[in-house]
């Protein structure tokens, strides 16, 4: 080899290696996510409701309302689990694409006959607050009215606590006078807030510091906004449900599901500067079609929605996920619902944990 050629080849090799090292890494996903689950009643079910995705460490976890999505019906009481959803099972994934079933966090067949949360298991969520994990869900007992915490049939919220996301969740306790889809929000001020949908949305402080003594203290409940549109020219949903509240930066965001008669199931959002409001609904009302979402940290360190697809096609009723951005004015800018392959650019790894950044690049094939 020529002595003159050797330095050139070395330089080219160095530049090629540098370019390869500098090329940004990407993550590609496609909705609906490749997810299915099994129960004693269904060998392979893909439809779900009320999905919750949480990112803890290097693993994603999901829990959700399992088939059958049933109410108490006399004609179904002879079925397995009295016709109820069988419980809450946690699934895990390293990449949002391949999911592994884990243990049951709550299972109807393992519970005593008089357990007040033996049936239903709707809208389960896991929240990490001040180093603890809280499992909240809607349940009741269909065997006898007096087995219910309120002494009546209905939709009752329960919350339990664990040291690990996978449980075991203990001290599962009734939240008095709660609603279906009750959620909790970390206010970032050392306090926790319960948000309850009764058609309109309500909020109140909730003290979980004595949950390990099976005690919950609730503050004053206030209506935070009506289901009705603030703009008379826009249609109003029949009701709001599935709230999810969180603090991003210095602002509070309250996502909620809107059920429009003959108009689909959509996500709306409201904003506040304080955890108890006042809340201001985004005038767009219909942020995107799809709903009862949760928010988690995605592979690109952004916030992502985990939601049930509602826009038809292959995604209908299935587990979906998409990133969103926060505009300079603080408003939410979704790309959901997407279909087909989507690619996000991953920032280079840092030696320390990277905070969530809501404005990283996104591209579509």
C-alpha positions as CSV (number, residue, x, y, z in Angstrom):
1,X,0.0,0.0,0.0
2,X,1.2,3.4,-0.9
3,X,2.5,5.5,2.1
4,X,0.5,8.4,0.7
5,X,-2.7,6.4,0.6
6,X,-2.6,5.0,4.1
7,X,-3.3,8.3,6.0
8,X,-6.3,8.9,3.7
9,X,-7.8,5.5,4.4
10,X,-7.2,6.0,8.1
11,X,-8.9,9.3,8.0
12,X,-11.9,7.9,6.0
13,X,-12.3,5.1,8.5
14,X,-12.2,7.5,11.4
15,X,-14.8,9.7,9.7
16,X,-17.1,6.8,9.0
17,X,-16.9,5.5,12.6
18,X,-17.6,9.0,13.9
19,X,-20.6,9.4,11.6
20,X,-22.0,6.0,12.6
21,X,-21.5,6.9,16.2
22,X,-23.2,10.3,15.7
23,X,-26.2,9.0,13.8
24,X,-29.3,9.4,16.0
25,X,-31.0,6.2,17.2
26,X,-34.7,5.8,16.5
27,X,-37.6,3.8,18.0
28,X,-40.4,2.6,15.7
29,X,-43.8,1.5,16.9
30,X,-47.2,0.9,15.3
31,X,-50.8,1.2,16.6
32,X,-52.5,-0.9,17.8
33,X,-49.7,-2.2,20.0
34,X,-49.0,-5.9,19.7
35,X,-50.9,-6.8,22.9
36,X,-53.3,-9.6,23.9
37,X,-54.3,-11.3,27.1
38,X,-55.9,-14.5,28.3
39,X,-58.3,-15.3,31.1
40,X,-60.1,-18.5,32.1
41,X,-62.9,-17.3,29.8
42,X,-61.1,-16.1,26.7
43,X,-58.0,-17.8,25.2
44,X,-56.7,-14.7,23.5
45,X,-58.5,-11.4,23.9
46,X,-57.3,-8.2,22.3
47,X,-60.1,-5.8,23.2
48,X,-59.7,-3.9,26.5
49,X,-60.8,-0.8,28.2
50,X,-59.3,1.9,30.5
51,X,-55.6,1.0,29.9
52,X,-53.0,2.3,32.2
53,X,-49.3,2.2,31.2
54,X,-46.6,3.1,33.7
55,X,-42.9,3.3,33.0
56,X,-40.8,2.2,36.0
57,X,-37.0,1.7,35.6
58,X,-36.4,0.1,32.2
59,X,-39.8,-1.6,32.0
60,X,-43.3,-0.6,30.9
61,X,-46.2,-2.1,32.8
62,X,-49.9,-2.1,31.9
63,X,-53.1,-2.9,33.7
64,X,-56.6,-2.5,32.3
65,X,-60.2,-3.4,32.5
66,X,-60.5,-7.1,31.3
67,X,-63.3,-8.7,29.3
68,X,-66.1,-9.1,30.1
69,X,-66.9,-5.4,30.7
70,X,-70.1,-6.2,32.5
71,X,-72.4,-4.8,35.2
72,X,-74.2,-7.0,37.7
73,X,-76.9,-9.0,35.9
74,X,-79.1,-11.6,37.5
75,X,-78.8,-13.8,34.4
76,X,-75.0,-13.9,34.6
77,X,-74.5,-14.7,38.3
78,X,-74.1,-18.4,37.5
79,X,-71.1,-17.7,35.3
80,X,-67.4,-17.8,36.3
81,X,-66.7,-14.9,38.7
82,X,-70.5,-14.2,38.6
83,X,-70.1,-12.8,35.1
84,X,-67.5,-10.2,36.3
85,X,-64.2,-9.2,34.9
86,X,-61.8,-11.7,36.6
87,X,-59.6,-9.1,38.3
88,X,-56.5,-7.0,37.6
89,X,-53.4,-8.6,36.1
90,X,-50.2,-6.7,35.4
91,X,-48.3,-7.1,32.1
92,X,-44.7,-6.0,31.4
93,X,-42.7,-5.0,28.3
94,X,-39.2,-3.7,27.6
95,X,-40.1,-2.1,24.3
96,X,-43.9,-1.6,24.2
97,X,-44.1,-4.3,21.6
98,X,-43.6,-7.6,23.4
99,X,-45.7,-8.1,26.5
100,X,-45.4,-10.7,29.2
101,X,-48.2,-11.6,31.7
102,X,-47.3,-11.1,35.3
103,X,-49.1,-11.8,38.5
104,X,-52.6,-10.9,39.5
105,X,-52.7,-7.8,41.6
106,X,-56.3,-8.6,42.5
107,X,-58.3,-11.7,41.5
108,X,-62.0,-12.3,42.1
109,X,-61.7,-16.0,42.7
110,X,-59.1,-15.5,45.4
111,X,-61.3,-13.1,47.4
112,X,-63.7,-13.9,50.2
113,X,-67.4,-14.0,49.5
114,X,-68.0,-10.9,51.5
115,X,-65.0,-8.9,50.1
116,X,-66.4,-5.4,49.1
117,X,-64.2,-5.3,46.0
118,X,-64.9,-8.9,44.7
119,X,-66.4,-7.9,41.3
120,X,-66.1,-5.4,38.4
121,X,-62.5,-4.2,38.5
122,X,-62.9,-1.3,36.2
123,X,-60.5,1.5,35.4
124,X,-57.5,0.3,37.3
125,X,-54.5,2.6,37.6
126,X,-51.1,2.7,39.2
127,X,-49.7,5.9,40.5
128,X,-46.2,6.5,41.9
129,X,-46.4,9.1,44.6
130,X,-43.6,10.0,47.1
131,X,-41.8,6.6,46.6
132,X,-44.9,4.5,47.0
133,X,-47.1,2.8,44.4
134,X,-50.9,3.2,44.7
135,X,-53.4,0.9,42.9
136,X,-56.8,2.5,42.4
137,X,-59.8,0.8,40.8
138,X,-63.6,0.7,40.7
139,X,-65.3,-2.4,42.2
140,X,-68.1,-3.7,44.3
141,X,-69.7,-7.0,45.5
142,X,-72.5,-8.5,43.5
143,X,-73.5,-11.3,45.9
144,X,-75.2,-9.2,48.7
145,X,-75.9,-5.5,49.0
146,X,-74.7,-5.5,52.6
147,X,-71.2,-6.8,51.5
148,X,-70.6,-3.4,49.9
149,X,-68.7,-0.7,51.8
150,X,-71.6,1.8,51.3
151,X,-74.2,-0.8,52.1
152,X,-75.6,-0.3,48.6
153,X,-75.0,-1.5,45.0
154,X,-72.9,0.8,42.9
155,X,-69.5,1.9,41.6
156,X,-67.1,2.2,44.5
157,X,-63.4,3.2,44.3
158,X,-60.7,1.4,46.3
159,X,-57.0,2.2,46.7
160,X,-54.2,0.0,48.0
161,X,-50.4,0.6,48.5
162,X,-47.2,-1.2,47.7
163,X,-43.5,-0.7,47.7
164,X,-43.1,-2.0,44.2
165,X,-45.0,-1.5,41.0
166,X,-45.7,-5.2,40.8
167,X,-47.1,-5.3,44.4
168,X,-48.3,-6.9,46.5
169,X,-50.9,-4.2,47.1
170,X,-52.1,-4.1,50.6
171,X,-54.6,-2.2,52.8
172,X,-57.0,-1.9,49.9
173,X,-59.5,0.6,51.3
174,X,-62.8,2.1,50.2
175,X,-62.9,5.8,49.2
176,X,-66.1,7.0,50.7
177,X,-68.8,8.4,48.3
178,X,-66.5,7.9,45.3
179,X,-67.4,7.6,41.6
180,X,-66.7,5.1,38.9
181,X,-63.2,6.0,37.3
182,X,-62.0,7.9,40.4
183,X,-58.4,8.8,40.0
184,X,-55.7,10.4,42.2
185,X,-53.2,13.1,41.3
186,X,-49.8,14.0,42.9
187,X,-50.0,17.7,43.4
188,X,-46.3,18.1,43.6
189,X,-46.9,20.1,46.8
190,X,-46.8,17.2,49.2
191,X,-50.5,16.6,48.8
192,X,-52.7,14.2,46.8
193,X,-56.0,15.0,45.2
194,X,-58.9,12.8,44.2
195,X,-60.7,13.5,40.9
196,X,-64.1,12.0,40.5
197,X,-66.4,12.0,37.5
198,X,-70.1,12.3,38.2
199,X,-71.1,13.3,34.7
200,X,-69.3,16.6,35.5
201,X,-65.9,16.5,37.2
202,X,-65.2,17.0,40.9
203,X,-62.0,17.3,42.9
204,X,-61.0,17.1,46.6
205,X,-57.9,16.6,48.7
206,X,-57.3,13.0,49.8
207,X,-54.9,12.0,52.6
208,X,-53.4,8.6,52.0
209,X,-50.7,8.9,54.7
210,X,-52.6,6.5,57.0
211,X,-53.6,4.1,54.3
212,X,-51.5,1.4,56.0
213,X,-53.8,1.7,58.9
214,X,-56.7,1.3,56.5
215,X,-57.7,5.0,56.9
216,X,-58.4,7.6,54.3
217,X,-59.3,11.2,55.0
218,X,-61.1,13.3,52.3
219,X,-61.2,17.1,52.1
220,X,-64.0,19.3,50.7
221,X,-65.3,18.2,47.3
222,X,-65.7,20.9,44.7
223,X,-67.0,20.9,41.2
224,X,-64.2,21.8,38.9
225,X,-66.1,22.0,35.6
226,X,-69.2,21.0,33.8
227,X,-69.4,18.5,31.0
228,X,-71.1,21.1,28.9
229,X,-69.1,22.9,26.2
230,X,-68.0,26.5,27.1
231,X,-68.8,27.4,23.5
232,X,-72.6,27.2,22.8
233,X,-71.7,26.6,19.1
234,X,-70.0,23.3,20.0
235,X,-71.8,20.1,21.0
236,X,-71.5,18.9,24.6
237,X,-70.7,15.4,25.6
238,X,-73.3,13.3,27.4
239,X,-70.9,12.8,30.2
240,X,-67.2,13.0,31.1
241,X,-65.3,10.1,32.7
242,X,-61.8,8.6,32.9
243,X,-59.9,11.6,34.3
244,X,-56.1,11.6,34.6
245,X,-54.4,14.6,36.3
246,X,-50.7,15.5,36.5
247,X,-48.2,18.3,36.8
248,X,-45.9,19.0,33.9
249,X,-43.4,21.7,34.5
250,X,-45.2,24.4,36.5
251,X,-48.7,23.7,35.0
252,X,-51.4,21.1,35.9
253,X,-53.0,19.1,33.1
254,X,-56.3,17.2,33.5
255,X,-57.1,14.8,30.7
256,X,-60.6,13.3,30.5
257,X,-62.8,11.2,28.2
258,X,-65.9,12.7,26.6
259,X,-68.7,10.5,25.3
260,X,-70.7,12.2,22.6
261,X,-74.0,10.9,21.5
262,X,-73.6,9.6,17.9
263,X,-70.3,11.5,17.9
264,X,-67.7,9.1,19.3
265,X,-65.4,8.9,22.3
266,X,-62.8,11.7,22.6
267,X,-60.2,13.1,24.9
268,X,-60.4,16.6,26.3
269,X,-57.9,18.5,28.5
270,X,-58.1,21.3,31.0
271,X,-55.3,23.4,32.5
272,X,-54.6,25.0,35.9
273,X,-51.8,26.8,37.7
274,X,-52.7,25.2,41.0
275,X,-53.8,21.6,41.8
276,X,-57.3,22.7,43.0
277,X,-57.7,25.0,40.0
278,X,-59.4,27.0,38.7
279,X,-59.3,24.6,35.7
280,X,-59.7,26.0,32.2
281,X,-60.9,23.6,29.5
282,X,-59.1,23.6,26.2
283,X,-61.5,25.3,23.7
284,X,-60.8,22.6,21.1
285,X,-62.8,20.2,23.3
286,X,-62.1,17.2,21.1
287,X,-58.3,16.8,21.4
288,X,-58.3,13.5,19.7
289,X,-60.5,10.5,19.1
290,X,-59.7,7.8,21.7
291,X,-59.9,7.9,25.4
292,X,-59.7,7.0,29.0
293,X,-56.0,7.5,28.8
294,X,-53.0,7.6,31.1
295,X,-49.7,9.4,30.6
296,X,-46.3,7.8,30.9
297,X,-42.6,8.5,30.0
298,X,-41.8,7.1,26.5
299,X,-38.6,5.7,25.1
300,X,-37.7,9.2,23.9
301,X,-38.1,10.6,27.4
302,X,-41.2,12.5,26.3
303,X,-44.6,12.1,27.7
304,X,-46.8,9.6,25.9
305,X,-50.5,8.8,26.0
306,X,-51.6,5.2,26.6
307,X,-55.2,4.9,25.4
308,X,-57.9,2.6,23.9
309,X,-58.3,3.1,20.2
310,X,-61.7,4.5,19.2
311,X,-61.3,5.6,15.7
312,X,-62.2,2.3,14.1
313,X,-60.1,0.0,11.9
314,X,-57.5,-2.3,13.4
315,X,-57.1,-0.1,16.4
316,X,-60.7,-0.2,17.6
317,X,-60.9,-1.3,21.2
318,X,-57.1,-2.1,21.3
319,X,-54.2,-0.8,23.3
320,X,-52.5,2.2,21.6
321,X,-49.8,4.7,22.5
322,X,-48.5,8.0,21.0
323,X,-46.2,10.8,22.2
324,X,-47.5,14.3,22.5
325,X,-45.8,17.7,22.8
326,X,-46.4,20.8,24.8
327,X,-46.5,24.0,22.8
328,X,-44.8,27.2,23.9
329,X,-48.1,28.5,25.2
330,X,-48.5,25.3,27.4
331,X,-51.2,23.7,25.3
332,X,-51.2,20.0,24.5
333,X,-50.4,19.1,20.9
334,X,-51.2,15.4,20.2
335,X,-50.4,13.3,17.1
336,X,-52.8,10.6,18.3
337,X,-54.5,8.6,17.0
338,X,-51.9,7.2,14.6
339,X,-51.9,4.1,12.5
340,X,-49.1,2.3,10.8
341,X,-45.4,2.6,11.6
342,X,-44.3,5.7,13.5
343,X,-40.7,6.6,14.3
344,X,-39.4,8.8,17.1
345,X,-35.8,10.0,17.5
346,X,-34.0,9.0,20.6
347,X,-31.7,11.5,22.3
348,X,-28.2,10.3,23.2
349,X,-28.0,8.6,26.6
350,X,-26.7,10.6,29.5
351,X,-24.8,9.3,32.5
352,X,-27.6,10.4,34.8
353,X,-31.4,10.2,34.5
354,X,-32.8,12.5,31.8
355,X,-35.8,14.6,32.8
356,X,-38.9,14.3,30.6
357,X,-38.7,16.7,27.6
358,X,-42.0,17.2,25.9
359,X,-40.6,18.8,22.7
360,X,-38.3,16.2,21.1
361,X,-38.4,15.4,17.4
362,X,-41.0,13.1,15.8
363,X,-41.3,11.8,12.3
364,X,-43.7,9.6,10.4
365,X,-42.9,7.1,7.7
